[in-house]
Amino acid sequence: MARHLHLYMNNPTADGIDGTEISSGDDTLPLSATLDASQSEAKAMKVAVRCDSGYEIDGDTDIYFEGTNASKWRVAEDDNYADAATALTYANWESAITLTNVAATNVIFWVKATSTSGEDPQNDRTVDLIAEGLVIATE
């Protein structure tokens, strides 16, 4: 079955069709954050969700994390934040969000990764970013 709902990184534009697609399950191009494991640190990243041309989500799109260290990741709706620093300061960070009106152009949201002081340096691939919704063909 074809996947018609995709996630994009590398500064996607609201209502655009740009960005670099995040890999789906093969880790070839994952969303990743490099954090200093000796500090409690956070990094925000701008992400977009959109459907292939000719498709849309019927209803809501749920965005959340699954995996061993999912608690170190948060998501927030976009409020036209100018940059990642602004999003880190002002966004309402949650474990999951629900987006509406996802179709063939970018709907922006933000993702935050955190580290805790004292954790060992690691390349953690235990967490998946999930976008879930009922994809239908547009009329």
C-alpha positions as CSV (number, residue, x, y, z in Angstrom):
1,M,0.0,0.0,0.0
2,A,1.3,3.4,-0.9
3,R,2.0,6.0,1.8
4,H,0.4,9.3,0.9
5,L,1.2,11.2,4.2
6,H,4.8,12.4,4.7
7,L,6.9,14.4,7.1
8,Y,9.5,17.0,6.0
9,M,12.5,18.7,7.7
10,N,15.2,21.3,6.8
11,N,13.1,24.4,7.3
12,P,9.9,23.7,5.3
13,T,7.7,26.7,4.5
14,A,4.1,26.9,5.7
15,D,1.7,26.2,2.8
16,G,4.7,25.2,0.6
17,I,5.8,21.9,-0.9
18,D,9.4,22.2,0.2
19,G,11.6,20.5,2.7
20,T,13.5,17.2,2.8
21,E,11.4,14.1,3.4
22,I,12.2,12.3,6.6
23,S,12.8,8.6,6.1
24,S,10.1,6.1,6.9
25,G,11.4,3.3,8.9
26,D,14.8,2.8,7.2
27,D,16.8,5.5,9.1
28,T,18.4,6.7,5.8
29,L,17.4,10.3,6.6
30,P,16.1,10.5,10.2
31,L,15.1,13.6,12.1
32,S,18.0,13.9,14.5
33,A,19.4,16.2,17.2
34,T,22.9,16.4,18.5
35,L,22.9,17.4,22.2
36,D,25.6,17.6,24.8
37,A,25.1,14.5,27.0
38,S,26.8,16.2,29.9
39,Q,24.2,18.9,30.2
40,S,20.4,19.2,30.3
41,E,19.9,20.6,26.8
42,A,17.1,21.0,24.3
43,K,16.9,21.6,20.5
44,A,13.9,22.5,18.5
45,M,13.3,21.7,14.8
46,K,10.7,22.9,12.4
47,V,8.9,20.0,10.7
48,A,6.0,19.8,8.2
49,V,3.4,17.2,7.4
50,R,1.6,17.0,4.0
51,C,-0.1,14.6,1.7
52,D,0.8,13.7,-1.9
53,S,-0.9,15.8,-4.5
54,G,-4.5,14.7,-4.9
55,Y,-4.9,13.5,-1.3
56,E,-5.9,15.0,2.0
57,I,-6.6,13.9,5.6
58,D,-10.3,13.3,6.4
59,G,-10.5,14.9,9.9
60,D,-7.5,15.2,12.2
61,T,-3.8,14.3,11.9
62,D,-2.3,13.0,15.2
63,I,1.4,13.7,15.7
64,Y,3.2,11.8,18.5
65,F,6.3,9.8,19.4
66,E,6.7,6.0,20.1
67,G,9.7,4.2,21.5
68,T,12.0,3.6,24.4
69,N,13.0,7.2,24.9
70,A,9.9,9.0,23.6
71,S,9.7,10.9,26.8
72,K,12.8,13.0,25.7
73,W,10.9,14.3,22.7
74,R,8.0,16.8,22.6
75,V,5.9,18.4,19.8
76,A,4.2,21.7,19.5
77,E,1.8,23.4,17.1
78,D,3.3,26.3,15.1
79,D,2.4,29.9,16.0
80,N,4.5,31.5,13.2
81,Y,7.6,31.2,15.3
82,A,10.5,33.1,13.6
83,D,13.1,30.4,14.5
84,A,14.0,27.5,16.7
85,A,15.0,29.7,19.7
86,T,11.7,31.4,19.7
87,A,9.8,28.1,19.5
88,L,11.9,26.7,22.4
89,T,10.9,29.7,24.5
90,Y,7.2,30.2,23.6
91,A,5.8,26.9,22.2
92,N,3.3,24.8,24.2
93,W,5.3,21.5,24.2
94,E,3.2,18.3,24.5
95,S,3.7,14.6,24.1
96,A,1.1,14.7,21.2
97,I,-0.7,17.2,19.1
98,T,-3.7,17.1,16.7
99,L,-3.5,19.1,13.4
100,T,-6.3,19.9,11.1
101,N,-6.5,20.7,7.4
102,V,-3.6,18.5,6.3
103,A,-3.6,18.2,2.5
104,A,-1.0,18.7,-0.3
105,T,0.8,21.7,1.2
106,N,3.0,21.9,4.4
107,V,1.4,22.2,7.8
108,I,4.2,23.3,10.1
109,F,4.8,22.0,13.6
110,W,7.8,21.9,15.9
111,V,9.7,19.0,17.5
112,K,11.9,19.3,20.6
113,A,14.6,16.8,21.7
114,T,16.0,17.0,25.2
115,S,19.0,15.5,27.0
116,T,19.5,15.1,30.7
117,S,22.8,15.7,32.6
118,G,24.6,12.5,33.3
119,E,23.3,10.4,30.5
120,D,25.8,8.5,28.4
121,P,26.6,9.7,24.9
122,Q,24.6,7.6,22.5
123,N,23.1,7.4,19.0
124,D,19.6,6.7,20.0
125,R,17.4,5.2,17.3
126,T,14.6,4.0,19.6
127,V,12.1,6.8,18.9
128,D,9.8,7.2,16.0
129,L,7.9,10.3,15.0
130,I,4.4,9.3,14.0
131,A,1.9,11.1,11.8
132,E,-1.4,9.4,11.7
133,G,-4.6,10.3,9.8
134,L,-7.2,8.9,7.4
135,V,-5.9,9.7,3.9
136,I,-8.5,10.1,1.2
137,A,-8.4,11.2,-2.4
138,T,-9.5,14.8,-3.1
139,E,-12.5,15.3,-5.3
